[in-house]
Amino acid sequence: MGYGFHNFLYSIAFAAVVFVSCLHQYSDAAKVHDGDDQKLSDVSLGNSKVGGCDFFQGSWVRDDAYPLYDTSICPFIEREFDCLKNGRPDKLYLKYKWKPTACELPRFDGRDFLRRYKGKKILFVGDSLSLNQWQSLACMLHASVPQTNFTISRTNGVSTFTIPEYDISVKLDRNAFLVDIVKEKIGRVLKLDSIKHGDAWKGYDMLIFNTWHWWLHKGSKQPWDYIQEGNNIQKDMDRLAAFNKGLTTWGKWVDSSVDPTTTKVFFQGISPTHYNGQEWNESKSTCVGQTQPINGSTYPGGSPPAVGIVKEVLSSMSTQVTLLDITTLSQMRKDGHPSIYGLDGQKGSDCSHWCLAGVPDTWNEILYAILVSGRNARNG
């Protein structure tokens, strides 16, 4: 009886070991599966996070597989962004990849993008930083199907890139403030509470908006003479306050005019400048002569105040708008601007726009990663 009882205990113990082993195998398999899916499928887009991974928190790492395209075979790139053609001697700035802290950013697949958005219409609306991102995406798509016919045109301030085989159009509407500037008897009036041209933004499958840099321009670069809200007309006002009011007007327009079930809406975050080396602890520096990114994952100078306004306005909206929160990752790239290899050459120093290929390609890589995730986004 004792012998039988011991056999019984042995059988129970053996069964328990087998059961635990199976559990471990199942758990390990699940971990592998989750690891594979983390890049694309297991995505929660509160602040554009993937499986708890924030796309916008990370650092720049060297990767010789970059850049994503050769600007010499992108026939429509603007001269002001083509730094190599303008004589930039260093090429290391082309070899950096954005690496989020907690995941891998999926590599851009242009053919997949074209298949997903076959028959669709995409519109960028904004200033020359939107031009930067629009041209980047056009080059990335063209490079993925280099033998395929394309068209590019510009009519009344709207630039259009199409690939007829995929029936896809990627357009750019140059609009620096999003709100109206109207010529009146007193002069050019920036109307903070008016968007009368918004009908031109309707009917698209994807909208990517941007505004900020022109809100700071003064003197000869300021494209308005007066600023108006309601019946109140002023010569000038606090520019951050004006930006807040104008962006709030845009937010109300989106809430009242865009159907989020048919149109995805993005806001391109604040793109930084690098004119003041004190921000990265090089007091006498600008972007000129910079050849490497800032190390680490935080920018010494902190975020510009416009970032907080963007997030506040987006969080107050009822329509889903995904923020491409590109500020910090772009701040780390003091080496990424045209500097003296832009439109004005040695006469000027462009520390505002970005070389192509370059940083805007990463903005579009993140845009693609968000799109292929197929999940909803929360504002800001």
N, C-alpha and C positions, 0 to 999 in steps of 0.2 A: 504493500500500500504506500509505504514511504517512497519507494522507487517510482511508482506511478505518479505520485504527487509531484516529485521533482521533475519528471518529464513534462507534466502539465505546466509547471512554472517556467521550464525552459522554452516550451512552445509559446507561452504568452510573451516572454521576453524577446524571443526571435521575431514574433509578429510585430511587436512594438518597434524594434530596430528597423524592420522593413518599412513600416509606416512612416517613421521619422525620416528615413532615407528618401522615400518618395516625396515627402513634403519639401525636403531640401532641394531635390531635383526640380520640382515644380516651381519653387521659389526662384532658383537660379535661372530657369528658363524664362520666367516672367521678367526677371531683371534684364536679361539679354534682350528680350522683346521690347521692354520699355526703353532700353538704351538706344535701340535702333529707331524706335518711333519718336524719341524725344526731339529729334531735329525738326520734324515736320508735324506729326500727328497729335502728340500729347501736348496740345497748346492751349494756354489760357491767356487771352490778350488784354488783361488788365495791365495798362502801361506796356503793352506788347511784350508779354512774358511767355516763354516757352517752357512748359513743365516746371514752372518756378524760376526759369532762367530769363533774366532781363536782357533783351537784345542790345540795349544801349549802355549797359555797364560792362566794361572790359578793357582791353588794351590792344595796341597795335603790335603785330609780330611780323617778322620777316618771312616772306613766302615767295620763292622764285617762280612759282606758277603764275604770278601776277606780272603785268596787268591783264585785265580780262579781254582787252582788244588792243590792236595796233592802230594808233591814231593816223598813221600814214595811209591806211586803207579804209578810213572812215571819211568819205569824200565831202561831207557836209559840216565838219566840225568848224566852229567859229575860230577865227585867227586869235582872238583874245584869250582863248583857252588852250591853244595848241602850243604849249610851252617848249616842247622839243623843237618844233619847226621854227620857233622864235629864238632858238639858240641856247636854250638851257643846257648847260654842259653835264650836270649830274643826272643820274638815272635811278638812284636808290629810292627816291620818293615813289617810284612806280611799283616797288616790290614789297609793299606792306599790306597785310590783310588784317581786318578787324576781327578780334577774337573775343566774343563774350565770355565773361568769367565762368559761367556755369554750363555752357553748352558750345557746340560748334555751329557756326552760321552756315546753313546749306549754300553750296556754291550755286551761283546764278546759272540757270538753264534756260537760255533764250528760246530754244525750240519748244520747250514745255510752256513757257510764258505765251508764246504765239498760239499754241494749240488751245490753251485755256481761254485766251481772249480773242479767239477767232470770231470775226464778225462784230467785234466790240469797238467802242469809241472811248478814248481816254483823253482827258483835258487837264493840262497844267495851267493854273492861273496865278500870276504873280509877277515879281520883278526879275532882274537879271540872275538871281539865284535860282529861280524857276527855270530860266533859260539854261543855266548850268546843268540842272538835273534832267531837264528834257533832252538836251543834246547827249548827255551821258546815256540815258535809256535808249535813245535812237541808235547810238553807236553800238551798244550792247546787243540790241536786237539784230541790227545789220550784220554784226560779226558772227552771230549764230547761224545765219543763212546767207553767207556772202555772195552766193551765185544767184540769189533770188532778186527779182526786180523790185525796186522801190521808187517812190516819188517823194519829192520834198518841194514845198511851195510856201509862199507867204502872201497873204491878202489882208489888207486893212489891219495890220498888226497881229494877225493870227498866223502862226507857222504850223504847217501840217506835214507830218511824216507818215507815209502809208506803205504797207507791204501788201499789194493786191492779192497775192496768192492766199493770204490769210484773212483778207478783208478786214484788216485792223488799221485804225488810225490813231496816232498819238499827236495831239495838238498842244500848242502853247498860245495862251492869250496874255500878252504883256500888259499887266495892270498892277502898278506899283503899290497902290493903296487899298485896292478892292472897293472902297467907297468912291463916290463921284468927285471929279474935278470939273467945274462948269465955268465957262467963260461968260461973265456978266459985264454990265457997264462999268462996275468998279474995278474989274480985273478978273483974274482966275481965282475961283473960290473952291476950297476943299470942304466938301459937305460931309460932316461926320455921321450924319444920320440918313444918308441917301445912297441907295444902290438902284439906279434906273437901268443899268446895262446888264442886270443879272439874267435876263431872258436868254442871253447868248451862252449861258453856262448850263442851261437845261437840256435834258435829253441824252446825257452821257452816262456811260456805265461806270466810270470812275472819274472822280474829281480830286486833284491835288492842289491845295491852295497854299499861298505863301505871301506874307507881307511883313516888313519891318524896316529894312535899311533906309528907305527913302523918307521915313518919318523923322529921321535925324538931320537930313540935309538942310542947309541954310545958305543964304546969299544967292549966288548965281546958279547953284545946283538945286535950289528949292523951286519946284514946278508950280507953285501956287502963290497968290498974293495975300489972300485972306482965308480965314478958317471959320466955318459956320456950324453951329449946332442949334437946331430950331430956328428962332428968330434972332439969335445972338451971333453977331458977326464981329470977329476980332482980327487984329493984325497978326497975333501969334498967341500961343498958350504953351503950357508945359507939354512937351512932346510925348512923354509917357502917358499922360492923361489923355491926350488926343488919340494916341494909339489904342488905348483901352476903349475909348468910346467908338472909334472906327471899327475895331475888331468885334465889339459887342453888336454893332449894326450888322456886320457880316454874319455873325452867329444867328441873329434873328432871321436874316434872309435864308440861311440854310434850313433852319427849323420850319420856316413857312413854305419853302419852295422846292425842297429836295425830298424825294421819296426814298428812304433808306432801304426799302425792299428791292429796289431796282438799281440804285446808285451807291457805290462805296465812296465814302468821303474821307480824305486824309488832309492833315495840315502839316506842311513841312515846317519843322521846328526852326528856331532861331539859328541861323548860320553865323558863326563868329568871325570877327576880323582879328588880325595880328599886327596892329600898328604900334602897340605899347608893350615893350618887352618887360616892363615891371610886372605884368600879369603872370609871367612865367619865370620871374626872378632873374631877368637879364635886362637891367634898367635902360641900357642904351641901344637895345636891339629892336628890329622890326622883323618882318618875314624875310627880308632881303638876306640872301646868303645862307638861309636855313636849309639843312639837308637831311635832318632826321626828326622824327616825332618826339614829343615829350614822353619820357618813360612813365610807367605806372598807369593808374586808372582814374586819377583825380587831377583836375586843373587847378593850379595854385591860385589863379585869379577869381575862382568861383564863377557862378552863372550871371550873365547879364540880366538886369531887372525885367526885360521884356519876356523872359522865359516864364516868370511867375504870372504875368498878365495872360499869356497864351493859355497856360494851364487853368487859370481861374475862369476864363471865358469858355473854354471847351467844357469844363466841368459843369457849367451852368446851362448848357444846351440840352435839349431833349433828343436831338438827332445824334445817332452814333457817329462820332468823328474820331478816327485813329490818329494820334499824334506821332509823327516821325520825329522822335525826340533826339535829334542828331547833334545837339549843341555840344555836349561834353566830348563825344568822340571826335568831333571836328575841331574843337579847341586844342586837342592833343596834336593836331597836324599843322604846326607852325611852318612846316616845310612844304605844305601842299599848295600854296598860292602861286600865281604867275610872277609876282614881285616885278622885277625888271624885264621879265620875259613874257609880258602881256601885250596889250594893244599899243600902249604908248612907249614900250621899250625902255631905254635908259632914261627917257625924259620923265617917266612916272614910276610909281611903285604900287602895284595892285596887291594889297594884302586882304582883299575882300572876297574876290572870286576865287575859283579853284581850277588848277590845271586839269586837263583831260588828256589821257586817262588820269584818274585820281579819286579824291575823296567822294565826289557825288556818285561814283560807281558803288560805293559802300551804301550810300543812302538807298540806291535802287536794289542792292542785294537784300537789304532789310525789308524794303517794300515787297519784294518777291517772296521772302520768307513768310511775311505776314499773310500775303494773299494765298499761298499754297497751304497754309494751316487750316483754312476753311472754318475758322471759329469767329465768333462775334468779338467786337472790341468795345472797351469802355473808354469814355472820353478822358483825355488828359492823363 
